[in-house]
Amino acid sequence: MNWYVVYTKPKWEKKVAERLNEIGVVTFCPLLTKISQWSDRKKKISVPLFNSYIFVQLEDLQRHRIFEVTGAIRYLFWLGKPAVVKDSEIEAIKKWLSVPDTYDVLVDQWKKGDKIVMESGPFLSQSAVIQEVKKNHYILILESLGCILRVNKKEV
């Protein structure tokens, strides 16, 4: 079975995922826990990683089932066909979300231009290039993922 991306009404991601699960559709709605500040209190809340998107896993002939649920708008398309997400990509998202917010990275004395391989955290085994070395942090470029990572230095 393939994973597809479903576009939902804004702020309906969790509701749509829950209702699709009730009718037997396998869903994945990646959530982040964040602390929201109100004038009188702070509260931990779960927010979707991708606004207005959830992932569904079903057979191609069963794709119409998502429209049985209020809040599901349409599928995300790529080159005229519904976008298919690989199992490995779903597993990578789950892995990234399961890693603690902070973790220790053993850092030798790096300098600008050094190539390294991440040895812990969500980017385990990813190669990176040091872009900047500052007093309190390093800036790394993860070329294979096309992103920039900031690593804070920790006093020992």
Steps between C-alpha positions, in 0.01 A plus 500: 500500500616851421515805723324806357492862616156644574434874518259591781313809614726725710528382863309176418798264469443311828121481453528364145763243604285386792184465286687315225636258761142440619398385149804274471748713303859492626618858562810678620473854630846595631470720808743723687461591865557865567443736788251779435499816707178670595473810716427293811667162437717273290370175356645212299307442180537263205513669162530337156847492348348579158216753503189376314659166398471142624622170357266210420587143408253315281458313176478705181142383439398615851627858467143637477439400867665812637218711361257324738646721774428870544815709485690294241527727194714325240814300435832670438603443138844474340534499120126445454477197734434470873832543682627173644720508811746215557482289815860597573404869499215440745739302722756785482237750619401268785866457596561877502195555719604231749838663573518719812499877455860522614782250489872508554740493208868441565679777314869507425658828400339564163586772252322649201493263201546177701288206385348293779252216552231543767539233769179554698158659491242506221767558232701189591740398220430815296808678366533873556735786418592763761384838366567718806679466832376745764572536870181322610398293197584342166302532176497175298375439147333161451536478124312173449192644675541853368484664841708699747544388861609707797688308771542682832826457688469374855747581775651191663 
